[in-house]
Amino acid sequence: MLAMHDKGARQFFDRMLPRTCRHREGLQPMDIVVGDVPPIDILLTCADGSTATPRAIAWLGVATRRLHAALV
């Protein structure tokens, strides 16, 4: 494999590296779930006078493209 990488990079990358799946065909709901916790660009004023930025806990089902989010 090392010789193939050094002498034939094209052959190495064509045969040895795994390919990325770029389609949703054959996926069942909940097969792939992606999560993120992004900040929301809204400033809230707390009771003590300080400010806080809420965050969204978001989950995306890749097969169904459904987004579930909760603000915290």
mmCIF file of the N, C-alpha and C atoms, coordinates in Angstrom:
data_MODEL
# 
_entry.id   MODEL 
# 
loop_
_atom_site.group_PDB 
_atom_site.id 
_atom_site.type_symbol 
_atom_site.label_atom_id 
_atom_site.label_alt_id 
_atom_site.label_comp_id 
_atom_site.label_asym_id 
_atom_site.label_entity_id 
_atom_site.label_seq_id 
_atom_site.pdbx_PDB_ins_code 
_atom_site.Cartn_x 
_atom_site.Cartn_y 
_atom_site.Cartn_z 
_atom_site.occupancy 
_atom_site.B_iso_or_equiv 
_atom_site.pdbx_formal_charge 
_atom_site.auth_seq_id 
_atom_site.auth_comp_id 
_atom_site.auth_asym_id 
_atom_site.auth_atom_id 
_atom_site.pdbx_PDB_model_num 
ATOM 1   N N  . MET A 1 1  ? 0.815   -1.194 0.000  1.00 0.00 ? 1  MET A N  1 
ATOM 2   C CA . MET A 1 1  ? 0.000   0.000  0.000  1.00 0.00 ? 1  MET A CA 1 
ATOM 3   C C  . MET A 1 1  ? 0.861   1.262  0.000  1.00 0.00 ? 1  MET A C  1 
ATOM 4   N N  . LEU A 1 2  ? 1.977   1.210  0.706  1.00 0.00 ? 2  LEU A N  1 
ATOM 5   C CA . LEU A 1 2  ? 2.858   2.365  0.741  1.00 0.00 ? 2  LEU A CA 1 
ATOM 6   C C  . LEU A 1 2  ? 3.457   2.651  -0.636 1.00 0.00 ? 2  LEU A C  1 
ATOM 7   N N  . ALA A 1 3  ? 3.884   1.573  -1.326 1.00 0.00 ? 3  ALA A N  1 
ATOM 8   C CA . ALA A 1 3  ? 4.433   1.755  -2.674 1.00 0.00 ? 3  ALA A CA 1 
ATOM 9   C C  . ALA A 1 3  ? 3.366   2.281  -3.617 1.00 0.00 ? 3  ALA A C  1 
ATOM 10  N N  . MET A 1 4  ? 2.129   1.774  -3.477 1.00 0.00 ? 4  MET A N  1 
ATOM 11  C CA . MET A 1 4  ? 1.042   2.262  -4.321 1.00 0.00 ? 4  MET A CA 1 
ATOM 12  C C  . MET A 1 4  ? 0.793   3.740  -4.049 1.00 0.00 ? 4  MET A C  1 
ATOM 13  N N  . HIS A 1 5  ? 0.870   4.142  -2.778 1.00 0.00 ? 5  HIS A N  1 
ATOM 14  C CA . HIS A 1 5  ? 0.658   5.547  -2.423 1.00 0.00 ? 5  HIS A CA 1 
ATOM 15  C C  . HIS A 1 5  ? 1.768   6.427  -2.993 1.00 0.00 ? 5  HIS A C  1 
ATOM 16  N N  . ASP A 1 6  ? 3.015   5.953  -2.890 1.00 0.00 ? 6  ASP A N  1 
ATOM 17  C CA . ASP A 1 6  ? 4.151   6.755  -3.341 1.00 0.00 ? 6  ASP A CA 1 
ATOM 18  C C  . ASP A 1 6  ? 4.280   6.808  -4.863 1.00 0.00 ? 6  ASP A C  1 
ATOM 19  N N  . LYS A 1 7  ? 3.993   5.685  -5.543 1.00 0.00 ? 7  LYS A N  1 
ATOM 20  C CA . LYS A 1 7  ? 4.246   5.616  -6.980 1.00 0.00 ? 7  LYS A CA 1 
ATOM 21  C C  . LYS A 1 7  ? 3.002   5.789  -7.838 1.00 0.00 ? 7  LYS A C  1 
ATOM 22  N N  . GLY A 1 8  ? 1.848   5.518  -7.295 1.00 0.00 ? 8  GLY A N  1 
ATOM 23  C CA . GLY A 1 8  ? 0.616   5.637  -8.081 1.00 0.00 ? 8  GLY A CA 1 
ATOM 24  C C  . GLY A 1 8  ? -0.487  6.232  -7.232 1.00 0.00 ? 8  GLY A C  1 
ATOM 25  N N  . ALA A 1 9  ? -0.381  7.512  -6.954 1.00 0.00 ? 9  ALA A N  1 
ATOM 26  C CA . ALA A 1 9  ? -1.346  8.157  -6.061 1.00 0.00 ? 9  ALA A CA 1 
ATOM 27  C C  . ALA A 1 9  ? -2.766  8.031  -6.593 1.00 0.00 ? 9  ALA A C  1 
ATOM 28  N N  . ARG A 1 10 ? -2.922  8.104  -7.900 1.00 0.00 ? 10 ARG A N  1 
ATOM 29  C CA . ARG A 1 10 ? -4.271  7.996  -8.490 1.00 0.00 ? 10 ARG A CA 1 
ATOM 30  C C  . ARG A 1 10 ? -4.890  6.636  -8.161 1.00 0.00 ? 10 ARG A C  1 
ATOM 31  N N  . GLN A 1 11 ? -4.124  5.582  -8.348 1.00 0.00 ? 11 GLN A N  1 
ATOM 32  C CA . GLN A 1 11 ? -4.613  4.234  -8.055 1.00 0.00 ? 11 GLN A CA 1 
ATOM 33  C C  . GLN A 1 11 ? -4.908  4.072  -6.567 1.00 0.00 ? 11 GLN A C  1 
ATOM 34  N N  . PHE A 1 12 ? -4.065  4.625  -5.710 1.00 0.00 ? 12 PHE A N  1 
ATOM 35  C CA . PHE A 1 12 ? -4.282  4.534  -4.268 1.00 0.00 ? 12 PHE A CA 1 
ATOM 36  C C  . PHE A 1 12 ? -5.590  5.210  -3.868 1.00 0.00 ? 12 PHE A C  1 
ATOM 37  N N  . PHE A 1 13 ? -5.805  6.438  -4.338 1.00 0.00 ? 13 PHE A N  1 
ATOM 38  C CA . PHE A 1 13 ? -7.003  7.173  -3.941 1.00 0.00 ? 13 PHE A CA 1 
ATOM 39  C C  . PHE A 1 13 ? -8.269  6.590  -4.573 1.00 0.00 ? 13 PHE A C  1 
ATOM 40  N N  . ASP A 1 14 ? -8.139  5.960  -5.750 1.00 0.00 ? 14 ASP A N  1 
ATOM 41  C CA . ASP A 1 14 ? -9.302  5.343  -6.386 1.00 0.00 ? 14 ASP A CA 1 
ATOM 42  C C  . ASP A 1 14 ? -9.707  4.037  -5.717 1.00 0.00 ? 14 ASP A C  1 
ATOM 43  N N  . ARG A 1 15 ? -8.727  3.277  -5.196 1.00 0.00 ? 15 ARG A N  1 
ATOM 44  C CA . ARG A 1 15 ? -9.029  1.935  -4.687 1.00 0.00 ? 15 ARG A CA 1 
ATOM 45  C C  . ARG A 1 15 ? -9.018  1.805  -3.170 1.00 0.00 ? 15 ARG A C  1 
ATOM 46  N N  . MET A 1 16 ? -8.212  2.594  -2.472 1.00 0.00 ? 16 MET A N  1 
ATOM 47  C CA . MET A 1 16 ? -7.986  2.359  -1.051 1.00 0.00 ? 16 MET A CA 1 
ATOM 48  C C  . MET A 1 16 ? -8.773  3.258  -0.110 1.00 0.00 ? 16 MET A C  1 
ATOM 49  N N  . LEU A 1 17 ? -9.166  4.435  -0.534 1.00 0.00 ? 17 LEU A N  1 
ATOM 50  C CA . LEU A 1 17 ? -9.871  5.337  0.367  1.00 0.00 ? 17 LEU A CA 1 
ATOM 51  C C  . LEU A 1 17 ? -11.374 5.087  0.304  1.00 0.00 ? 17 LEU A C  1 
ATOM 52  N N  . PRO A 1 18 ? -12.038 5.067  1.445  1.00 0.00 ? 18 PRO A N  1 
ATOM 53  C CA . PRO A 1 18 ? -13.489 4.868  1.426  1.00 0.00 ? 18 PRO A CA 1 
ATOM 54  C C  . PRO A 1 18 ? -14.203 6.068  0.816  1.00 0.00 ? 18 PRO A C  1 
ATOM 55  N N  . ARG A 1 19 ? -15.321 5.815  0.207  1.00 0.00 ? 19 ARG A N  1 
ATOM 56  C CA . ARG A 1 19 ? -16.119 6.868  -0.402 1.00 0.00 ? 19 ARG A CA 1 
ATOM 57  C C  . ARG A 1 19 ? -17.163 7.358  0.576  1.00 0.00 ? 19 ARG A C  1 
ATOM 58  N N  . THR A 1 20 ? -17.563 8.597  0.444  1.00 0.00 ? 20 THR A N  1 
ATOM 59  C CA . THR A 1 20 ? -18.576 9.197  1.292  1.00 0.00 ? 20 THR A CA 1 
ATOM 60  C C  . THR A 1 20 ? -19.935 9.022  0.638  1.00 0.00 ? 20 THR A C  1 
ATOM 61  N N  . CYS A 1 21 ? -20.914 8.628  1.429  1.00 0.00 ? 21 CYS A N  1 
ATOM 62  C CA . CYS A 1 21 ? -22.284 8.491  0.928  1.00 0.00 ? 21 CYS A CA 1 
ATOM 63  C C  . CYS A 1 21 ? -22.905 9.885  0.834  1.00 0.00 ? 21 CYS A C  1 
ATOM 64  N N  . ARG A 1 22 ? -23.334 10.283 -0.357 1.00 0.00 ? 22 ARG A N  1 
ATOM 65  C CA . ARG A 1 22 ? -23.886 11.613 -0.559 1.00 0.00 ? 22 ARG A CA 1 
ATOM 66  C C  . ARG A 1 22 ? -25.356 11.574 -0.969 1.00 0.00 ? 22 ARG A C  1 
ATOM 67  N N  . HIS A 1 23 ? -26.038 10.513 -0.637 1.00 0.00 ? 23 HIS A N  1 
ATOM 68  C CA . HIS A 1 23 ? -27.466 10.424 -0.955 1.00 0.00 ? 23 HIS A CA 1 
ATOM 69  C C  . HIS A 1 23 ? -28.200 9.784  0.222  1.00 0.00 ? 23 HIS A C  1 
ATOM 70  N N  . ARG A 1 24 ? -29.530 9.870  0.194  1.00 0.00 ? 24 ARG A N  1 
ATOM 71  C CA . ARG A 1 24 ? -30.337 9.360  1.304  1.00 0.00 ? 24 ARG A CA 1 
ATOM 72  C C  . ARG A 1 24 ? -31.050 8.070  0.939  1.00 0.00 ? 24 ARG A C  1 
ATOM 73  N N  . GLU A 1 25 ? -30.801 7.506  -0.235 1.00 0.00 ? 25 GLU A N  1 
ATOM 74  C CA . GLU A 1 25 ? -31.487 6.293  -0.672 1.00 0.00 ? 25 GLU A CA 1 
ATOM 75  C C  . GLU A 1 25 ? -31.190 5.136  0.274  1.00 0.00 ? 25 GLU A C  1 
ATOM 76  N N  . GLY A 1 26 ? -32.209 4.426  0.666  1.00 0.00 ? 26 GLY A N  1 
ATOM 77  C CA . GLY A 1 26 ? -32.036 3.266  1.526  1.00 0.00 ? 26 GLY A CA 1 
ATOM 78  C C  . GLY A 1 26 ? -31.921 3.564  3.008  1.00 0.00 ? 26 GLY A C  1 
ATOM 79  N N  . LEU A 1 27 ? -31.898 4.826  3.401  1.00 0.00 ? 27 LEU A N  1 
ATOM 80  C CA . LEU A 1 27 ? -31.824 5.161  4.824  1.00 0.00 ? 27 LEU A CA 1 
ATOM 81  C C  . LEU A 1 27 ? -33.199 5.053  5.466  1.00 0.00 ? 27 LEU A C  1 
ATOM 82  N N  . GLN A 1 28 ? -33.248 4.478  6.632  1.00 0.00 ? 28 GLN A N  1 
ATOM 83  C CA . GLN A 1 28 ? -34.472 4.401  7.413  1.00 0.00 ? 28 GLN A CA 1 
ATOM 84  C C  . GLN A 1 28 ? -34.453 5.527  8.446  1.00 0.00 ? 28 GLN A C  1 
ATOM 85  N N  . PRO A 1 29 ? -35.631 5.964  8.921  1.00 0.00 ? 29 PRO A N  1 
ATOM 86  C CA . PRO A 1 29 ? -35.652 6.988  9.970  1.00 0.00 ? 29 PRO A CA 1 
ATOM 87  C C  . PRO A 1 29 ? -34.814 6.555  11.166 1.00 0.00 ? 29 PRO A C  1 
ATOM 88  N N  . MET A 1 30 ? -34.057 7.487  11.706 1.00 0.00 ? 30 MET A N  1 
ATOM 89  C CA . MET A 1 30 ? -33.176 7.305  12.852 1.00 0.00 ? 30 MET A CA 1 
ATOM 90  C C  . MET A 1 30 ? -31.907 6.511  12.531 1.00 0.00 ? 30 MET A C  1 
ATOM 91  N N  . ASP A 1 31 ? -31.618 6.220  11.258 1.00 0.00 ? 31 ASP A N  1 
ATOM 92  C CA . ASP A 1 31 ? -30.339 5.581  10.912 1.00 0.00 ? 31 ASP A CA 1 
ATOM 93  C C  . ASP A 1 31 ? -29.185 6.542  11.176 1.00 0.00 ? 31 ASP A C  1 
ATOM 94  N N  . ILE A 1 32 ? -29.332 7.798  10.741 1.00 0.00 ? 32 ILE A N  1 
ATOM 95  C CA . ILE A 1 32 ? -28.317 8.824  10.978 1.00 0.00 ? 32 ILE A CA 1 
ATOM 96  C C  . ILE A 1 32 ? -29.005 10.033 11.583 1.00 0.00 ? 32 ILE A C  1 
ATOM 97  N N  . VAL A 1 33 ? -28.557 10.443 12.754 1.00 0.00 ? 33 VAL A N  1 
ATOM 98  C CA . VAL A 1 33 ? -29.098 11.622 13.435 1.00 0.00 ? 33 VAL A CA 1 
ATOM 99  C C  . VAL A 1 33 ? -27.923 12.544 13.745 1.00 0.00 ? 33 VAL A C  1 
ATOM 100 N N  . VAL A 1 34 ? -28.078 13.818 13.402 1.00 0.00 ? 34 VAL A N  1 
ATOM 101 C CA . VAL A 1 34 ? -27.026 14.807 13.609 1.00 0.00 ? 34 VAL A CA 1 
ATOM 102 C C  . VAL A 1 34 ? -27.523 15.823 14.621 1.00 0.00 ? 34 VAL A C  1 
ATOM 103 N N  . GLY A 1 35 ? -26.676 16.194 15.585 1.00 0.00 ? 35 GLY A N  1 
ATOM 104 C CA . GLY A 1 35 ? -27.072 17.149 16.619 1.00 0.00 ? 35 GLY A CA 1 
ATOM 105 C C  . GLY A 1 35 ? -26.142 18.342 16.677 1.00 0.00 ? 35 GLY A C  1 
ATOM 106 N N  . ASP A 1 36 ? -26.676 19.465 17.151 1.00 0.00 ? 36 ASP A N  1 
ATOM 107 C CA . ASP A 1 36 ? -25.887 20.678 17.309 1.00 0.00 ? 36 ASP A CA 1 
ATOM 108 C C  . ASP A 1 36 ? -26.518 21.531 18.399 1.00 0.00 ? 36 ASP A C  1 
ATOM 109 N N  . VAL A 1 37 ? -25.715 22.394 19.017 1.00 0.00 ? 37 VAL A N  1 
ATOM 110 C CA . VAL A 1 37 ? -26.202 23.314 20.045 1.00 0.00 ? 37 VAL A CA 1 
ATOM 111 C C  . VAL A 1 37 ? -25.741 24.726 19.672 1.00 0.00 ? 37 VAL A C  1 
ATOM 112 N N  . PRO A 1 38 ? -26.444 25.375 18.722 1.00 0.00 ? 38 PRO A N  1 
ATOM 113 C CA . PRO A 1 38 ? -26.030 26.719 18.307 1.00 0.00 ? 38 PRO A CA 1 
ATOM 114 C C  . PRO A 1 38 ? -26.615 27.796 19.218 1.00 0.00 ? 38 PRO A C  1 
ATOM 115 N N  . PRO A 1 39 ? -25.906 28.916 19.395 1.00 0.00 ? 39 PRO A N  1 
ATOM 116 C CA . PRO A 1 39 ? -26.485 30.040 20.144 1.00 0.00 ? 39 PRO A CA 1 
ATOM 117 C C  . PRO A 1 39 ? -27.509 30.765 19.279 1.00 0.00 ? 39 PRO A C  1 
ATOM 118 N N  . ILE A 1 40 ? -28.516 31.332 19.926 1.00 0.00 ? 40 ILE A N  1 
ATOM 119 C CA . ILE A 1 40 ? -29.533 32.125 19.235 1.00 0.00 ? 40 ILE A CA 1 
ATOM 120 C C  . ILE A 1 40 ? -29.171 33.592 19.435 1.00 0.00 ? 40 ILE A C  1 
ATOM 121 N N  . ASP A 1 41 ? -29.260 34.393 18.391 1.00 0.00 ? 41 ASP A N  1 
ATOM 122 C CA . ASP A 1 41 ? -28.841 35.798 18.457 1.00 0.00 ? 41 ASP A CA 1 
ATOM 123 C C  . ASP A 1 41 ? -29.924 36.693 19.071 1.00 0.00 ? 41 ASP A C  1 
ATOM 124 N N  . ILE A 1 42 ? -30.344 36.355 20.270 1.00 0.00 ? 42 ILE A N  1 
ATOM 125 C CA . ILE A 1 42 ? -31.328 37.151 21.017 1.00 0.00 ? 42 ILE A CA 1 
ATOM 126 C C  . ILE A 1 42 ? -30.760 37.346 22.419 1.00 0.00 ? 42 ILE A C  1 
ATOM 127 N N  . LEU A 1 43 ? -30.700 38.577 22.877 1.00 0.00 ? 43 LEU A N  1 
ATOM 128 C CA . LEU A 1 43 ? -30.245 38.834 24.251 1.00 0.00 ? 43 LEU A CA 1 
ATOM 129 C C  . LEU A 1 43 ? -31.448 38.933 25.167 1.00 0.00 ? 43 LEU A C  1 
ATOM 130 N N  . LEU A 1 44 ? -31.434 38.158 26.232 1.00 0.00 ? 44 LEU A N  1 
ATOM 131 C CA . LEU A 1 44 ? -32.487 38.190 27.231 1.00 0.00 ? 44 LEU A CA 1 
ATOM 132 C C  . LEU A 1 44 ? -31.942 38.846 28.489 1.00 0.00 ? 44 LEU A C  1 
ATOM 133 N N  . THR A 1 45 ? -32.771 39.619 29.154 1.00 0.00 ? 45 THR A N  1 
ATOM 134 C CA . THR A 1 45 ? -32.371 40.254 30.399 1.00 0.00 ? 45 THR A CA 1 
ATOM 135 C C  . THR A 1 45 ? -32.853 39.404 31.567 1.00 0.00 ? 45 THR A C  1 
ATOM 136 N N  . CYS A 1 46 ? -31.916 39.025 32.435 1.00 0.00 ? 46 CYS A N  1 
ATOM 137 C CA . CYS A 1 46 ? -32.246 38.207 33.607 1.00 0.00 ? 46 CYS A CA 1 
ATOM 138 C C  . CYS A 1 46 ? -32.763 39.101 34.731 1.00 0.00 ? 46 CYS A C  1 
ATOM 139 N N  . ALA A 1 47 ? -33.257 38.485 35.796 1.00 0.00 ? 47 ALA A N  1 
ATOM 140 C CA . ALA A 1 47 ? -33.816 39.219 36.927 1.00 0.00 ? 47 ALA A CA 1 
ATOM 141 C C  . ALA A 1 47 ? -32.763 40.073 37.637 1.00 0.00 ? 47 ALA A C  1 
ATOM 142 N N  . ASP A 1 48 ? -31.492 39.630 37.622 1.00 0.00 ? 48 ASP A N  1 
ATOM 143 C CA . ASP A 1 48 ? -30.437 40.395 38.288 1.00 0.00 ? 48 ASP A CA 1 
ATOM 144 C C  . ASP A 1 48 ? -29.833 41.486 37.394 1.00 0.00 ? 48 ASP A C  1 
ATOM 145 N N  . GLY A 1 49 ? -30.368 41.663 36.196 1.00 0.00 ? 49 GLY A N  1 
ATOM 146 C CA . GLY A 1 49 ? -29.902 42.707 35.292 1.00 0.00 ? 49 GLY A CA 1 
ATOM 147 C C  . GLY A 1 49 ? -28.870 42.255 34.279 1.00 0.00 ? 49 GLY A C  1 
ATOM 148 N N  . SER A 1 50 ? -28.363 41.052 34.410 1.00 0.00 ? 50 SER A N  1 
ATOM 149 C CA . SER A 1 50 ? -27.384 40.552 33.446 1.00 0.00 ? 50 SER A CA 1 
ATOM 150 C C  . SER A 1 50 ? -28.111 40.064 32.185 1.00 0.00 ? 50 SER A C  1 
ATOM 151 N N  . THR A 1 51 ? -27.362 39.861 31.130 1.00 0.00 ? 51 THR A N  1 
ATOM 152 C CA . THR A 1 51 ? -27.959 39.371 29.887 1.00 0.00 ? 51 THR A CA 1 
ATOM 153 C C  . THR A 1 51 ? -27.534 37.931 29.645 1.00 0.00 ? 51 THR A C  1 
ATOM 154 N N  . ALA A 1 52 ? -28.365 37.212 28.948 1.00 0.00 ? 52 ALA A N  1 
ATOM 155 C CA . ALA A 1 52 ? -28.088 35.812 28.620 1.00 0.00 ? 52 ALA A CA 1 
ATOM 156 C C  . ALA A 1 52 ? -28.500 35.556 27.174 1.00 0.00 ? 52 ALA A C  1 
ATOM 157 N N  . THR A 1 53 ? -27.804 34.640 26.540 1.00 0.00 ? 53 THR A N  1 
ATOM 158 C CA . THR A 1 53 ? -28.123 34.234 25.172 1.00 0.00 ? 53 THR A CA 1 
ATOM 159 C C  . THR A 1 53 ? -28.659 32.813 25.207 1.00 0.00 ? 53 THR A C  1 
ATOM 160 N N  . PRO A 1 54 ? -29.886 32.592 24.750 1.00 0.00 ? 54 PRO A N  1 
ATOM 161 C CA . PRO A 1 54 ? -30.406 31.220 24.741 1.00 0.00 ? 54 PRO A CA 1 
ATOM 162 C C  . PRO A 1 54 ? -29.709 30.379 23.676 1.00 0.00 ? 54 PRO A C  1 
ATOM 163 N N  . ARG A 1 55 ? -29.767 29.091 23.861 1.00 0.00 ? 55 ARG A N  1 
ATOM 164 C CA . ARG A 1 55 ? -29.215 28.145 22.895 1.00 0.00 ? 55 ARG A CA 1 
ATOM 165 C C  . ARG A 1 55 ? -30.306 27.195 22.448 1.00 0.00 ? 55 ARG A C  1 
ATOM 166 N N  . ALA A 1 56 ? -30.153 26.685 21.242 1.00 0.00 ? 56 ALA A N  1 
ATOM 167 C CA . ALA A 1 56 ? -31.087 25.699 20.714 1.00 0.00 ? 56 ALA A CA 1 
ATOM 168 C C  . ALA A 1 56 ? -30.392 24.348 20.705 1.00 0.00 ? 56 ALA A C  1 
ATOM 169 N N  . ILE A 1 57 ? -31.033 23.349 21.259 1.00 0.00 ? 57 ILE A N  1 
ATOM 170 C CA . ILE A 1 57 ? -30.546 21.981 21.135 1.00 0.00 ? 57 ILE A CA 1 
ATOM 171 C C  . ILE A 1 57 ? -31.319 21.395 19.966 1.00 0.00 ? 57 ILE A C  1 
ATOM 172 N N  . ALA A 1 58 ? -30.613 21.124 18.868 1.00 0.00 ? 58 ALA A N  1 
ATOM 173 C CA . ALA A 1 58 ? -31.270 20.725 17.629 1.00 0.00 ? 58 ALA A CA 1 
ATOM 174 C C  . ALA A 1 58 ? -30.798 19.346 17.178 1.00 0.00 ? 58 ALA A C  1 
ATOM 175 N N  . TRP A 1 59 ? -31.738 18.547 16.692 1.00 0.00 ? 59 TRP A N  1 
ATOM 176 C CA . TRP A 1 59 ? -31.467 17.219 16.153 1.00 0.00 ? 59 TRP A CA 1 
ATOM 177 C C  . TRP A 1 59 ? -32.071 17.147 14.762 1.00 0.00 ? 59 TRP A C  1 
ATOM 178 N N  . LEU A 1 60 ? -31.306 16.627 13.793 1.00 0.00 ? 60 LEU A N  1 
ATOM 179 C CA . LEU A 1 60 ? -31.776 16.473 12.417 1.00 0.00 ? 60 LEU A CA 1 
ATOM 180 C C  . LEU A 1 60 ? -31.708 15.009 12.040 1.00 0.00 ? 60 LEU A C  1 
ATOM 181 N N  . GLY A 1 61 ? -32.839 14.452 11.624 1.00 0.00 ? 61 GLY A N  1 
ATOM 182 C CA . GLY A 1 61 ? -32.865 13.098 11.080 1.00 0.00 ? 61 GLY A CA 1 
ATOM 183 C C  . GLY A 1 61 ? -32.518 13.175 9.601  1.00 0.00 ? 61 GLY A C  1 
ATOM 184 N N  . VAL A 1 62 ? -31.414 12.567 9.194  1.00 0.00 ? 62 VAL A N  1 
ATOM 185 C CA . VAL A 1 62 ? -30.951 12.704 7.814  1.00 0.00 ? 62 VAL A CA 1 
ATOM 186 C C  . VAL A 1 62 ? -31.916 12.049 6.835  1.00 0.00 ? 62 VAL A C  1 
ATOM 187 N N  . ALA A 1 63 ? -32.499 10.919 7.177  1.00 0.00 ? 63 ALA A N  1 
ATOM 188 C CA . ALA A 1 63 ? -33.385 10.211 6.260  1.00 0.00 ? 63 ALA A CA 1 
ATOM 189 C C  . ALA A 1 63 ? -34.678 10.979 6.011  1.00 0.00 ? 63 ALA A C  1 
ATOM 190 N N  . THR A 1 64 ? -35.252 11.558 7.049  1.00 0.00 ? 64 THR A N  1 
ATOM 191 C CA . THR A 1 64 ? -36.533 12.245 6.925  1.00 0.00 ? 64 THR A CA 1 
ATOM 192 C C  . THR A 1 64 ? -36.405 13.755 6.803  1.00 0.00 ? 64 THR A C  1 
ATOM 193 N N  . ARG A 1 65 ? -35.219 14.278 7.094  1.00 0.00 ? 65 ARG A N  1 
ATOM 194 C CA . ARG A 1 65 ? -34.954 15.730 7.114  1.00 0.00 ? 65 ARG A CA 1 
ATOM 195 C C  . ARG A 1 65 ? -35.879 16.467 8.080  1.00 0.00 ? 65 ARG A C  1 
ATOM 196 N N  . ARG A 1 66 ? -36.227 15.827 9.170  1.00 0.00 ? 66 ARG A N  1 
ATOM 197 C CA . ARG A 1 66 ? -37.027 16.467 10.224 1.00 0.00 ? 66 ARG A CA 1 
ATOM 198 C C  . ARG A 1 66 ? -36.087 17.067 11.241 1.00 0.00 ? 66 ARG A C  1 
ATOM 199 N N  . LEU A 1 67 ? -36.401 18.286 11.663 1.00 0.00 ? 67 LEU A N  1 
ATOM 200 C CA . LEU A 1 67 ? -35.593 19.006 12.637 1.00 0.00 ? 67 LEU A CA 1 
ATOM 201 C C  . LEU A 1 67 ? -36.386 19.127 13.929 1.00 0.00 ? 67 LEU A C  1 
ATOM 202 N N  . HIS A 1 68 ? -35.790 18.699 15.028 1.00 0.00 ? 68 HIS A N  1 
ATOM 203 C CA . HIS A 1 68 ? -36.388 18.835 16.354 1.00 0.00 ? 68 HIS A CA 1 
ATOM 204 C C  . HIS A 1 68 ? -35.482 19.746 17.157 1.00 0.00 ? 68 HIS A C  1 
ATOM 205 N N  . ALA A 1 69 ? -36.060 20.803 17.742 1.00 0.00 ? 69 ALA A N  1 
ATOM 206 C CA . ALA A 1 69 ? -35.247 21.761 18.477 1.00 0.00 ? 69 ALA A CA 1 
ATOM 207 C C  . ALA A 1 69 ? -35.940 22.144 19.781 1.00 0.00 ? 69 ALA A C  1 
ATOM 208 N N  . ALA A 1 70 ? -35.115 22.463 20.778 1.00 0.00 ? 70 ALA A N  1 
ATOM 209 C CA . ALA A 1 70 ? -35.601 22.952 22.060 1.00 0.00 ? 70 ALA A CA 1 
ATOM 210 C C  . ALA A 1 70 ? -34.719 24.126 22.464 1.00 0.00 ? 70 ALA A C  1 
ATOM 211 N N  . LEU A 1 71 ? -35.337 25.200 22.943 1.00 0.00 ? 71 LEU A N  1 
ATOM 212 C CA . LEU A 1 71 ? -34.581 26.365 23.402 1.00 0.00 ? 71 LEU A CA 1 
ATOM 213 C C  . LEU A 1 71 ? -34.257 26.218 24.879 1.00 0.00 ? 71 LEU A C  1 
ATOM 214 N N  . VAL A 1 72 ? -33.013 26.490 25.241 1.00 0.00 ? 72 VAL A N  1 
ATOM 215 C CA . VAL A 1 72 ? -32.564 26.401 26.626 1.00 0.00 ? 72 VAL A CA 1 
ATOM 216 C C  . VAL A 1 72 ? -31.886 27.685 26.986 1.00 0.00 ? 72 VAL A C  1 
# 
